[in-house]
């Protein structure tokens, strides 16, 4: 089932507040980052060297790549080290306690 092109992922209650978790939606690996009642969705690979990101390396709005220390904003995808690079981000919405992600 989907809502306007959004695909069902996890229940909001299954994502601890101020934490990031890995999941899979439609066979696509994603990270969901809960900040209060808002959830941000990103890809799981660093835009710099395609190293898999670790959800434990996410603090506040930044996720840091363990390989080279590159920092990306989970809300915008902006890479603080190289502005030309961008972490994949995906729109989300929360409906009846379920987090939905638009994969494009």
N, CA, C and O atoms as a GROMACS GRO file, in nm:
protein
  416
    1UNK      N    1   0.083  -0.119   0.000
    1UNK     CA    2   0.000   0.000   0.000
    1UNK      C    3   0.088   0.125   0.000
    1UNK      O    4   0.195   0.126   0.061
    2UNK      N    5   0.043   0.228  -0.067
    2UNK     CA    6   0.115   0.354  -0.062
    2UNK      C    7   0.017   0.470  -0.062
    2UNK      O    8  -0.098   0.457  -0.102
    3UNK      N    9   0.066   0.584  -0.016
    3UNK     CA   10  -0.012   0.708  -0.009
    3UNK      C   11   0.057   0.809  -0.100
    3UNK      O   12   0.168   0.854  -0.070
    4UNK      N   13  -0.007   0.846  -0.210
    4UNK     CA   14   0.047   0.947  -0.301
    4UNK      C   15   0.194   0.923  -0.336
    4UNK      O   16   0.273   1.017  -0.339
    5UNK      N   17   0.229   0.799  -0.362
    5UNK     CA   18   0.367   0.767  -0.398
    5UNK      C   19   0.458   0.740  -0.281
    5UNK      O   20   0.574   0.704  -0.300
    6UNK      N   21   0.409   0.756  -0.159
    6UNK     CA   22   0.488   0.727  -0.039
    6UNK      C   23   0.474   0.579  -0.005
    6UNK      O   24   0.367   0.521  -0.022
    7UNK      N   25   0.581   0.519   0.043
    7UNK     CA   26   0.582   0.378   0.080
    7UNK      C   27   0.592   0.364   0.231
    7UNK      O   28   0.662   0.440   0.298
    8UNK      N   29   0.521   0.267   0.284
    8UNK     CA   30   0.518   0.242   0.428
    8UNK      C   31   0.654   0.194   0.477
    8UNK      O   32   0.715   0.107   0.414
    9UNK      N   33   0.701   0.250   0.589
    9UNK     CA   34   0.827   0.202   0.646
    9UNK      C   35   0.801   0.150   0.788
    9UNK      O   36   0.745   0.041   0.804
   10UNK      N   37   0.840   0.224   0.889
   10UNK     CA   38   0.827   0.179   1.027
   10UNK      C   39   0.719   0.256   1.101
   10UNK      O   40   0.672   0.361   1.055
   11UNK      N   41   0.680   0.203   1.216
   11UNK     CA   42   0.594   0.278   1.306
   11UNK      C   43   0.680   0.381   1.380
   11UNK      O   44   0.793   0.352   1.419
   12UNK      N   45   0.627   0.500   1.398
   12UNK     CA   46   0.700   0.607   1.467
   12UNK      C   47   0.748   0.560   1.603
   12UNK      O   48   0.861   0.590   1.643
   13UNK      N   49   0.666   0.487   1.675
   13UNK     CA   50   0.701   0.440   1.809
   13UNK      C   51   0.820   0.344   1.809
   13UNK      O   52   0.882   0.322   1.914
   14UNK      N   53   0.853   0.286   1.694
   14UNK     CA   54   0.965   0.193   1.685
   14UNK      C   55   1.099   0.262   1.659
   14UNK      O   56   1.203   0.198   1.651
   15UNK      N   57   1.095   0.394   1.646
   15UNK     CA   58   1.218   0.472   1.626
   15UNK      C   59   1.237   0.558   1.751
   15UNK      O   60   1.159   0.651   1.773
   16UNK      N   61   1.337   0.529   1.832
   16UNK     CA   62   1.358   0.610   1.953
   16UNK      C   63   1.386   0.756   1.917
   16UNK      O   64   1.454   0.785   1.819
   17UNK      N   65   1.331   0.847   1.998
   17UNK     CA   66   1.351   0.989   1.972
   17UNK      C   67   1.500   1.023   1.977
   17UNK      O   68   1.574   0.972   2.061
   18UNK      N   69   1.542   1.109   1.887
   18UNK     CA   70   1.681   1.153   1.873
   18UNK      C   71   1.777   1.039   1.838
   18UNK      O   72   1.896   1.046   1.870
   19UNK      N   73   1.725   0.937   1.774
   19UNK     CA   74   1.807   0.825   1.729
   19UNK      C   75   1.788   0.805   1.580
   19UNK      O   76   1.695   0.858   1.520
   20UNK      N   77   1.878   0.728   1.522
   20UNK     CA   78   1.872   0.692   1.380
   20UNK      C   79   1.873   0.540   1.370
   20UNK      O   80   1.943   0.472   1.445
   21UNK      N   81   1.795   0.488   1.275
   21UNK     CA   82   1.788   0.343   1.256
   21UNK      C   83   1.795   0.312   1.107
   21UNK      O   84   1.755   0.392   1.022
   22UNK      N   85   1.847   0.194   1.078
   22UNK     CA   86   1.846   0.145   0.940
   22UNK      C   87   1.720   0.064   0.915
   22UNK      O   88   1.670  -0.004   1.005
   23UNK      N   89   1.669   0.073   0.795
   23UNK     CA   90   1.554  -0.006   0.755
   23UNK      C   91   1.560  -0.029   0.605
   23UNK      O   92   1.651   0.018   0.537
   24UNK      N   93   1.462  -0.101   0.555
   24UNK     CA   94   1.454  -0.125   0.412
   24UNK      C   95   1.311  -0.096   0.368
   24UNK      O   96   1.215  -0.142   0.430
   25UNK      N   97   1.298  -0.019   0.261
   25UNK     CA   98   1.168   0.012   0.204
   25UNK      C   99   1.173  -0.024   0.056
   25UNK      O  100   1.255   0.029  -0.019
   26UNK      N  101   1.084  -0.116   0.014
   26UNK     CA  102   1.081  -0.159  -0.126
   26UNK      C  103   1.220  -0.202  -0.174
   26UNK      O  104   1.264  -0.163  -0.282
   27UNK      N  105   1.288  -0.281  -0.094
   27UNK     CA  106   1.423  -0.333  -0.124
   27UNK      C  107   1.530  -0.226  -0.132
   27UNK      O  108   1.636  -0.249  -0.189
   28UNK      N  109   1.503  -0.109  -0.076
   28UNK     CA  110   1.602  -0.002  -0.074
   28UNK      C  111   1.644   0.024   0.071
   28UNK      O  112   1.560   0.049   0.157
   29UNK      N  113   1.774   0.017   0.096
   29UNK     CA  114   1.826   0.044   0.230
   29UNK      C  115   1.818   0.194   0.258
   29UNK      O  116   1.860   0.276   0.177
   30UNK      N  117   1.764   0.227   0.374
   30UNK     CA  118   1.748   0.366   0.416
   30UNK      C  119   1.785   0.382   0.562
   30UNK      O  120   1.794   0.284   0.637
   31UNK      N  121   1.807   0.506   0.601
   31UNK     CA  122   1.818   0.540   0.742
   31UNK      C  123   1.706   0.636   0.775
   31UNK      O  124   1.679   0.731   0.701
   32UNK      N  125   1.640   0.612   0.887
   32UNK     CA  126   1.538   0.702   0.937
   32UNK      C  127   1.591   0.767   1.063
   32UNK      O  128   1.644   0.700   1.151
   33UNK      N  129   1.575   0.899   1.071
   33UNK     CA  130   1.628   0.978   1.181
   33UNK      C  131   1.511   1.049   1.249
   33UNK      O  132   1.451   1.139   1.190
   34UNK      N  133   1.480   1.009   1.371
   34UNK     CA  134   1.367   1.071   1.442
   34UNK      C  135   1.415   1.187   1.527
   34UNK      O  136   1.509   1.175   1.606
   35UNK      N  137   1.348   1.299   1.508
   35UNK     CA  138   1.374   1.418   1.588
   35UNK      C  139   1.237   1.468   1.636
   35UNK      O  140   1.169   1.543   1.566
   36UNK      N  141   1.198   1.425   1.756
   36UNK     CA  142   1.065   1.460   1.807
   36UNK      C  143   0.959   1.388   1.725
   36UNK      O  144   0.963   1.266   1.709
   37UNK      N  145   0.863   1.464   1.676
   37UNK     CA  146   0.756   1.406   1.595
   37UNK      C  147   0.788   1.410   1.445
   37UNK      O  148   0.703   1.377   1.363
   38UNK      N  149   0.909   1.448   1.410
   38UNK     CA  150   0.952   1.453   1.270
   38UNK      C  151   1.052   1.342   1.243
   38UNK      O  152   1.135   1.310   1.328
   39UNK      N  153   1.044   1.282   1.125
   39UNK     CA  154   1.140   1.179   1.084
   39UNK      C  155   1.198   1.219   0.950
   39UNK      O  156   1.126   1.258   0.858
   40UNK      N  157   1.330   1.209   0.938
   40UNK     CA  158   1.402   1.239   0.815
   40UNK      C  159   1.456   1.108   0.759
   40UNK      O  160   1.501   1.022   0.834
   41UNK      N  161   1.451   1.093   0.628
   41UNK     CA  162   1.500   0.972   0.563
   41UNK      C  163   1.619   1.006   0.474
   41UNK      O  164   1.617   1.103   0.399
   42UNK      N  165   1.723   0.923   0.485
   42UNK     CA  166   1.842   0.942   0.401
   42UNK      C  167   1.886   0.807   0.346
   42UNK      O  168   1.841   0.700   0.389
   43UNK      N  169   1.977   0.816   0.249
   43UNK     CA  170   2.043   0.696   0.202
   43UNK      C  171   2.140   0.646   0.307
   43UNK      O  172   2.158   0.710   0.411
   44UNK      N  173   2.202   0.534   0.281
   44UNK     CA  174   2.292   0.474   0.380
   44UNK      C  175   2.440   0.485   0.340
   44UNK      O  176   2.527   0.434   0.411
   45UNK      N  177   2.466   0.552   0.228
   45UNK     CA  178   2.605   0.564   0.182
   45UNK      C  179   2.653   0.708   0.183
   45UNK      O  180   2.580   0.799   0.143
   46UNK      N  181   2.775   0.727   0.228
   46UNK     CA  182   2.838   0.859   0.229
   46UNK      C  183   2.851   0.908   0.084
   46UNK      O  184   2.891   0.832  -0.003
   47UNK      N  185   2.819   1.034   0.059
   47UNK     CA  186   2.831   1.087  -0.077
   47UNK      C  187   2.976   1.102  -0.123
   47UNK      O  188   3.002   1.121  -0.242
   48UNK      N  189   3.070   1.094  -0.031
   48UNK     CA  190   3.210   1.113  -0.065
   48UNK      C  191   3.272   0.988  -0.126
   48UNK      O  192   3.328   0.994  -0.235
   49UNK      N  193   3.263   0.874  -0.056
   49UNK     CA  194   3.333   0.756  -0.103
   49UNK      C  195   3.247   0.630  -0.100
   49UNK      O  196   3.298   0.518  -0.104
   50UNK      N  197   3.114   0.649  -0.094
   50UNK     CA  198   3.020   0.536  -0.095
   50UNK      C  199   3.044   0.437   0.018
   50UNK      O  200   3.014   0.318   0.005
   51UNK      N  201   3.098   0.486   0.130
   51UNK     CA  202   3.114   0.404   0.250
   51UNK      C  203   2.980   0.398   0.321
   51UNK      O  204   2.911   0.500   0.332
   52UNK      N  205   2.943   0.281   0.371
   52UNK     CA  206   2.814   0.267   0.441
   52UNK      C  207   2.820   0.344   0.573
   52UNK      O  208   2.913   0.328   0.652
   53UNK      N  209   2.720   0.428   0.593
   53UNK     CA  210   2.712   0.509   0.714
   53UNK      C  211   2.658   0.427   0.830
   53UNK      O  212   2.582   0.332   0.811
   54UNK      N  213   2.698   0.464   0.951
   54UNK     CA  214   2.655   0.396   1.072
   54UNK      C  215   2.556   0.486   1.146
   54UNK      O  216   2.591   0.599   1.180
   55UNK      N  217   2.434   0.439   1.171
   55UNK     CA  218   2.335   0.524   1.238
   55UNK      C  219   2.381   0.570   1.377
   55UNK      O  220   2.330   0.670   1.428
   56UNK      N  221   2.475   0.499   1.437
   56UNK     CA  222   2.527   0.541   1.569
   56UNK      C  223   2.616   0.664   1.558
   56UNK      O  224   2.646   0.728   1.659
   57UNK      N  225   2.658   0.699   1.436
   57UNK     CA  226   2.743   0.817   1.414
   57UNK      C  227   2.661   0.940   1.379
   57UNK      O  228   2.713   1.033   1.317
   58UNK      N  229   2.536   0.941   1.417
   58UNK     CA  230   2.448   1.054   1.390
   58UNK      C  231   2.419   1.126   1.521
   58UNK      O  232   2.369   1.067   1.617
   59UNK      N  233   2.451   1.256   1.523
   59UNK     CA  234   2.427   1.338   1.640
   59UNK      C  235   2.360   1.467   1.594
   59UNK      O  236   2.410   1.536   1.506
   60UNK      N  237   2.247   1.497   1.656
   60UNK     CA  238   2.174   1.616   1.613
   60UNK      C  239   2.132   1.601   1.468
   60UNK      O  240   2.070   1.502   1.431
   61UNK      N  241   2.167   1.699   1.386
   61UNK     CA  242   2.131   1.697   1.244
   61UNK      C  243   2.243   1.645   1.156
   61UNK      O  244   2.229   1.647   1.034
   62UNK      N  245   2.353   1.598   1.214
   62UNK     CA  246   2.468   1.556   1.134
   62UNK      C  247   2.496   1.408   1.148
   62UNK      O  248   2.486   1.351   1.257
   63UNK      N  249   2.532   1.346   1.036
   63UNK     CA  250   2.584   1.210   1.038
   63UNK      C  251   2.727   1.217   0.987
   63UNK      O  252   2.756   1.283   0.888
   64UNK      N  253   2.816   1.147   1.057
   64UNK     CA  254   2.959   1.153   1.026
   64UNK      C  255   3.004   1.018   0.972
   64UNK      O  256   2.979   0.914   1.032
   65UNK      N  257   3.071   1.022   0.858
   65UNK     CA  258   3.124   0.900   0.797
   65UNK      C  259   3.249   0.854   0.872
   65UNK      O  260   3.340   0.934   0.897
   66UNK      N  261   3.252   0.727   0.908
   66UNK     CA  262   3.363   0.673   0.986
   66UNK      C  263   3.493   0.664   0.905
   66UNK      O  264   3.601   0.660   0.963
   67UNK      N  265   3.483   0.662   0.772
   67UNK     CA  266   3.603   0.644   0.689
   67UNK      C  267   3.689   0.770   0.682
   67UNK      O  268   3.810   0.763   0.704
   68UNK      N  269   3.628   0.884   0.651
   68UNK     CA  270   3.706   1.006   0.630
   68UNK      C  271   3.656   1.126   0.709
   68UNK      O  272   3.708   1.236   0.694
   69UNK      N  273   3.555   1.105   0.794
   69UNK     CA  274   3.505   1.213   0.878
   69UNK      C  275   3.414   1.312   0.807
   69UNK      O  276   3.388   1.420   0.860
   70UNK      N  277   3.365   1.277   0.690
   70UNK     CA  278   3.275   1.368   0.618
   70UNK      C  279   3.144   1.380   0.695
   70UNK      O  280   3.090   1.281   0.744
   71UNK      N  281   3.094   1.503   0.704
   71UNK     CA  282   2.971   1.531   0.778
   71UNK      C  283   2.862   1.573   0.680
   71UNK      O  284   2.882   1.658   0.594
   72UNK      N  285   2.743   1.510   0.696
   72UNK     CA  286   2.629   1.544   0.612
   72UNK      C  287   2.509   1.577   0.700
   72UNK      O  288   2.489   1.517   0.806
   73UNK      N  289   2.430   1.673   0.655
   73UNK     CA  290   2.309   1.713   0.725
   73UNK      C  291   2.196   1.618   0.688
   73UNK      O  292   2.167   1.600   0.569
   74UNK      N  293   2.132   1.557   0.788
   74UNK     CA  294   2.027   1.459   0.759
   74UNK      C  295   1.899   1.523   0.708
   74UNK      O  296   1.816   1.456   0.647
   75UNK      N  297   1.881   1.652   0.732
   75UNK     CA  298   1.760   1.721   0.686
   75UNK      C  299   1.771   1.767   0.541
   75UNK      O  300   1.675   1.758   0.465
   76UNK      N  301   1.888   1.816   0.504
   76UNK     CA  302   1.907   1.875   0.371
   76UNK      C  303   1.994   1.790   0.277
   76UNK      O  304   1.989   1.808   0.156
   77UNK      N  305   2.073   1.700   0.334
   77UNK     CA  306   2.167   1.622   0.255
   77UNK      C  307   2.299   1.693   0.231
   77UNK      O  308   2.392   1.635   0.176
   78UNK      N  309   2.307   1.820   0.271
   78UNK     CA  310   2.426   1.901   0.248
   78UNK      C  311   2.548   1.838   0.314
   78UNK      O  312   2.544   1.797   0.430
   79UNK      N  313   2.659   1.830   0.238
   79UNK     CA  314   2.786   1.781   0.290
   79UNK      C  315   2.867   1.902   0.335
   79UNK      O  316   2.894   1.992   0.255
   80UNK      N  317   2.904   1.905   0.461
   80UNK     CA  318   2.976   2.020   0.515
   80UNK      C  319   3.121   2.027   0.467
   80UNK      O  320   3.181   2.134   0.468
   81UNK      N  321   3.177   1.913   0.426
   81UNK     CA  322   3.316   1.910   0.382
   81UNK      C  323   3.333   1.951   0.236
   81UNK      O  324   3.431   2.017   0.200
   82UNK      N  325   3.238   1.911   0.152
   82UNK     CA  326   3.241   1.944   0.009
   82UNK      C  327   3.100   1.979  -0.036
   82UNK      O  328   3.016   1.890  -0.053
   83UNK      N  329   3.073   2.107  -0.057
   83UNK     CA  330   2.938   2.150  -0.092
   83UNK      C  331   2.882   2.089  -0.220
   83UNK      O  332   2.760   2.087  -0.239
   84UNK      N  333   2.968   2.037  -0.308
   84UNK     CA  334   2.919   1.976  -0.432
   84UNK      C  335   2.864   1.835  -0.409
   84UNK      O  336   2.796   1.780  -0.496
   85UNK      N  337   2.891   1.777  -0.294
   85UNK     CA  338   2.842   1.643  -0.262
   85UNK      C  339   2.712   1.654  -0.184
   85UNK      O  340   2.691   1.751  -0.111
   86UNK      N  341   2.625   1.555  -0.199
   86UNK     CA  342   2.498   1.558  -0.128
   86UNK      C  343   2.455   1.417  -0.090
   86UNK      O  344   2.453   1.326  -0.173
   87UNK      N  345   2.421   1.400   0.038
   87UNK     CA  346   2.364   1.275   0.088
   87UNK      C  347   2.222   1.263   0.033
   87UNK      O  348   2.147   1.361   0.035
   88UNK      N  349   2.184   1.146  -0.016
   88UNK     CA  350   2.049   1.127  -0.065
   88UNK      C  351   1.949   1.145   0.049
   88UNK      O  352   1.964   1.087   0.156
   89UNK      N  353   1.847   1.226   0.025
   89UNK     CA  354   1.740   1.247   0.121
   89UNK      C  355   1.607   1.216   0.053
   89UNK      O  356   1.595   1.226  -0.069
   90UNK      N  357   1.509   1.178   0.133
   90UNK     CA  358   1.379   1.139   0.080
   90UNK      C  359   1.269   1.203   0.164
   90UNK      O  360   1.280   1.207   0.287
   91UNK      N  361   1.163   1.254   0.101
   91UNK     CA  362   1.052   1.313   0.175
   91UNK      C  363   0.982   1.207   0.261
   91UNK      O  364   0.974   1.090   0.224
   92UNK      N  365   0.933   1.250   0.376
   92UNK     CA  366   0.859   1.161   0.466
   92UNK      C  367   0.730   1.227   0.509
   92UNK      O  368   0.715   1.349   0.502
   93UNK      N  369   0.638   1.145   0.555
   93UNK     CA  370   0.519   1.195   0.623
   93UNK      C  371   0.479   1.091   0.725
   93UNK      O  372   0.511   0.973   0.712
   94UNK      N  373   0.407   1.136   0.827
   94UNK     CA  374   0.361   1.047   0.932
   94UNK      C  375   0.209   1.049   0.930
   94UNK      O  376   0.146   1.154   0.940
   95UNK      N  377   0.151   0.930   0.917
   95UNK     CA  378   0.006   0.916   0.909
   95UNK      C  379  -0.035   0.802   1.002
   95UNK      O  380   0.010   0.689   0.984
   96UNK      N  381  -0.120   0.832   1.099
   96UNK     CA  382  -0.170   0.731   1.194
   96UNK      C  383  -0.056   0.652   1.259
   96UNK      O  384  -0.066   0.530   1.276
   97UNK      N  385   0.052   0.722   1.296
   97UNK     CA  386   0.163   0.657   1.365
   97UNK      C  387   0.257   0.579   1.277
   97UNK      O  388   0.347   0.511   1.328
   98UNK      N  389   0.240   0.586   1.145
   98UNK     CA  390   0.326   0.515   1.050
   98UNK      C  391   0.411   0.617   0.975
   98UNK      O  392   0.360   0.721   0.932
   99UNK      N  393   0.539   0.587   0.960
   99UNK     CA  394   0.628   0.673   0.880
   99UNK      C  395   0.626   0.625   0.736
   99UNK      O  396   0.650   0.507   0.708
  100UNK      N  397   0.596   0.716   0.645
  100UNK     CA  398   0.590   0.688   0.501
  100UNK      C  399   0.704   0.763   0.434
  100UNK      O  400   0.735   0.876   0.469
  101UNK      N  401   0.767   0.698   0.335
  101UNK     CA  402   0.883   0.755   0.266
  101UNK      C  403   0.854   0.757   0.116
  101UNK      O  404   0.806   0.658   0.060
  102UNK      N  405   0.885   0.869   0.052
  102UNK     CA  406   0.872   0.879  -0.094
  102UNK      C  407   1.007   0.851  -0.156
  102UNK      O  408   1.103   0.925  -0.136
  103UNK      N  409   1.015   0.743  -0.233
  103UNK     CA  410   1.142   0.700  -0.290
  103UNK      C  411   1.171   0.762  -0.427
  103UNK      O  412   1.277   0.736  -0.484
  104UNK      N  413   1.082   0.842  -0.479
  104UNK     CA  414   1.091   0.910  -0.609
  104UNK      C  415   1.049   0.823  -0.721
  104UNK      O  416   1.052   0.866  -0.837
   0.00000   0.00000   0.00000
